[in-house]
Amino acid sequence: MKFLFGKIRTAIWALCLFFLCADFVSFSGRAAKFPNVTPSQENVDAIVALTGGQNRIANATELAQSHSLPLFISGVYQEATSNDVANAAGVDPDFFKCCATLGYQARTTHENALEVAQWAKEQDYSNMIIVTSNYHMERALLEFRYAMPSIEIHGFAVSSPAINAGAWWNDSKSAKRMFVEWSKWRIKKIQSLFKSL
């Protein structure tokens, strides 16, 4: 009997491990192929960029400029000016002076969502595009949609040259980042599930 229980326990652990691995692979695959939404497809009020990854601000600025939309950048360092952020991203500082708002309060994705929710409420916006890295997108959308359920949130995923979501197994840095992001997303997903019960 003891031997049988041991075999059952081993089988359960093996099954759990299989499902966790499958979940991770599925998450990575979705990140690599995340579809982008542009203002021409949606009645969008503003573009939001989350700091922390390469090319996010540059892509968000290009998107905002090309569609004449306001830009909000969440998670900016306290000491950084609009010129500092523009120069670091390699974009036109003049656009930042007229059409971009910098948010200095957020340090986590959860705080990003709260900061942007407050700004969107003040501006009376109802439809926004979030620009962040592809590996970060699912968790960001989860946080943002929870923080502002009445606002339409769309994702514009940016591929990072440093993190290969589609072939993470070829690079230890990519593998580590994808595992960390999957873990955070899965935990947040479980938390959201319990909160909705």
PLY file of the C-alpha trace (Angstrom):
ply
format ascii 1.0
element vertex 197
property float x
property float y
property float z
element edge 196
property int vertex1
property int vertex2
end_header
0.00 0.00 0.00
2.82 2.40 0.90
4.50 1.63 -2.42
1.22 2.35 -4.28
0.81 5.72 -2.56
4.38 6.57 -3.47
3.74 5.79 -7.13
0.57 7.88 -7.12
2.35 10.81 -5.51
5.15 10.60 -8.06
2.61 10.50 -10.90
0.81 13.57 -9.52
4.06 15.51 -9.25
5.03 14.48 -12.79
1.62 15.59 -14.09
1.90 18.94 -12.31
5.38 19.46 -13.73
4.12 18.64 -17.22
1.28 21.18 -17.00
3.59 23.88 -15.61
6.08 23.33 -18.44
3.27 23.38 -21.01
1.93 26.61 -19.48
5.36 28.23 -19.68
5.87 27.19 -23.31
2.39 28.47 -24.20
3.08 31.80 -22.46
6.38 32.22 -24.33
4.73 31.41 -27.64
2.00 33.98 -27.09
4.58 36.61 -26.14
6.57 36.01 -29.32
3.47 36.35 -31.51
1.55 39.03 -29.64
-0.55 41.00 -32.16
-0.25 44.77 -32.29
-3.25 47.10 -32.36
-2.88 50.49 -34.03
-5.10 53.57 -33.72
-6.36 53.05 -37.27
-8.11 49.92 -35.99
-9.51 51.32 -32.76
-10.97 54.63 -31.56
-7.99 55.29 -29.29
-7.64 58.33 -26.99
-3.99 57.99 -25.96
-0.78 55.96 -26.05
0.89 54.75 -22.87
4.50 53.59 -22.65
5.92 51.61 -19.73
9.58 52.20 -18.95
11.96 49.34 -18.29
12.61 47.79 -21.70
14.49 48.73 -24.83
12.59 50.48 -27.63
9.34 50.90 -25.68
9.42 54.71 -25.53
10.70 55.09 -29.09
7.90 52.89 -30.47
5.25 54.59 -28.34
6.43 58.04 -29.44
6.34 57.05 -33.10
2.84 55.65 -32.63
1.62 58.79 -30.85
3.19 61.15 -33.37
1.95 59.32 -36.45
-1.64 59.34 -35.16
-1.59 62.73 -33.37
-2.32 61.22 -29.96
-1.16 62.25 -26.49
1.54 60.11 -24.88
1.90 59.12 -21.23
5.15 57.53 -20.04
4.79 55.67 -16.76
7.62 54.79 -14.40
10.07 57.60 -15.19
13.02 58.11 -12.82
12.47 60.98 -10.41
15.49 62.97 -11.60
14.80 62.59 -15.33
13.52 65.53 -17.36
11.53 65.28 -20.57
14.72 66.06 -22.52
16.57 63.27 -20.68
13.87 60.73 -21.55
13.60 61.90 -25.16
17.36 61.83 -25.71
17.72 58.40 -24.09
14.99 57.05 -26.39
16.38 58.85 -29.43
13.19 60.77 -30.17
12.24 64.41 -30.76
12.32 66.39 -27.47
9.91 68.96 -28.93
7.16 66.35 -29.13
7.64 65.57 -25.46
7.25 69.25 -24.57
3.90 69.56 -26.34
2.29 66.17 -26.24
3.84 63.86 -23.64
3.18 63.51 -19.92
5.75 61.87 -17.66
4.64 59.77 -14.70
7.15 59.56 -11.84
5.24 57.53 -9.25
5.36 53.95 -10.54
8.11 51.43 -9.85
6.23 48.19 -10.57
3.72 47.05 -13.18
0.95 47.24 -10.58
1.94 50.84 -9.80
2.10 51.59 -13.55
-1.53 50.55 -13.82
-2.59 52.71 -10.86
-0.65 55.72 -12.14
-2.12 55.46 -15.63
-5.62 54.84 -14.25
-5.45 58.11 -12.33
-4.24 60.01 -15.41
-6.90 58.44 -17.65
-9.60 59.38 -15.15
-8.38 62.99 -15.03
-8.36 63.18 -18.84
-11.65 61.30 -19.21
-10.11 58.74 -21.59
-11.91 55.51 -22.40
-9.64 53.77 -24.93
-5.85 53.43 -24.76
-2.96 51.47 -26.22
-0.28 50.17 -23.86
3.22 49.85 -25.30
5.58 47.45 -23.55
7.88 44.53 -24.31
6.28 41.38 -25.73
7.42 39.26 -22.77
5.81 41.77 -20.37
2.56 42.34 -22.25
0.23 39.70 -20.76
0.97 40.70 -17.19
0.71 44.39 -18.03
-2.70 43.93 -19.67
-3.88 41.90 -16.67
-2.84 44.67 -14.26
-4.24 47.49 -16.40
-7.60 45.87 -17.07
-8.00 45.12 -13.38
-7.10 48.71 -12.41
-9.45 50.30 -14.97
-12.18 47.85 -15.97
-14.29 50.52 -17.67
-11.49 51.53 -20.09
-10.64 49.69 -23.31
-7.01 48.58 -23.11
-5.09 47.31 -26.13
-1.52 46.08 -26.37
1.25 47.12 -28.73
4.08 44.68 -28.11
7.69 45.64 -28.74
10.30 42.98 -29.43
13.38 43.47 -27.29
16.78 42.91 -28.97
18.07 41.62 -25.63
15.28 39.10 -24.93
14.22 36.53 -27.52
10.76 35.38 -26.44
10.40 33.09 -29.44
13.67 31.21 -28.93
14.42 31.66 -25.24
16.11 28.25 -25.04
19.06 29.55 -27.11
20.07 32.19 -24.57
20.31 31.98 -20.78
19.36 35.66 -20.32
16.21 35.21 -22.40
15.34 31.97 -20.62
15.71 33.59 -17.19
13.63 36.65 -18.16
10.87 34.55 -19.72
10.71 32.29 -16.64
10.52 35.29 -14.27
7.81 36.96 -16.38
5.82 33.74 -16.66
6.02 33.22 -12.89
4.82 36.76 -12.14
2.03 36.49 -14.72
0.86 33.10 -13.43
0.82 34.32 -9.81
-1.13 37.44 -10.81
-3.53 35.32 -12.84
-4.23 33.08 -9.85
-4.69 36.12 -7.57
-7.14 37.66 -10.03
-9.07 34.41 -10.20
-9.51 34.28 -6.43
-10.50 37.96 -6.27
-13.23 37.36 -8.84
-14.80 34.52 -6.83
0 1
1 2
2 3
3 4
4 5
5 6
6 7
7 8
8 9
9 10
10 11
11 12
12 13
13 14
14 15
15 16
16 17
17 18
18 19
19 20
20 21
21 22
22 23
23 24
24 25
25 26
26 27
27 28
28 29
29 30
30 31
31 32
32 33
33 34
34 35
35 36
36 37
37 38
38 39
39 40
40 41
41 42
42 43
43 44
44 45
45 46
46 47
47 48
48 49
49 50
50 51
51 52
52 53
53 54
54 55
55 56
56 57
57 58
58 59
59 60
60 61
61 62
62 63
63 64
64 65
65 66
66 67
67 68
68 69
69 70
70 71
71 72
72 73
73 74
74 75
75 76
76 77
77 78
78 79
79 80
80 81
81 82
82 83
83 84
84 85
85 86
86 87
87 88
88 89
89 90
90 91
91 92
92 93
93 94
94 95
95 96
96 97
97 98
98 99
99 100
100 101
101 102
102 103
103 104
104 105
105 106
106 107
107 108
108 109
109 110
110 111
111 112
112 113
113 114
114 115
115 116
116 117
117 118
118 119
119 120
120 121
121 122
122 123
123 124
124 125
125 126
126 127
127 128
128 129
129 130
130 131
131 132
132 133
133 134
134 135
135 136
136 137
137 138
138 139
139 140
140 141
141 142
142 143
143 144
144 145
145 146
146 147
147 148
148 149
149 150
150 151
151 152
152 153
153 154
154 155
155 156
156 157
157 158
158 159
159 160
160 161
161 162
162 163
163 164
164 165
165 166
166 167
167 168
168 169
169 170
170 171
171 172
172 173
173 174
174 175
175 176
176 177
177 178
178 179
179 180
180 181
181 182
182 183
183 184
184 185
185 186
186 187
187 188
188 189
189 190
190 191
191 192
192 193
193 194
194 195
195 196
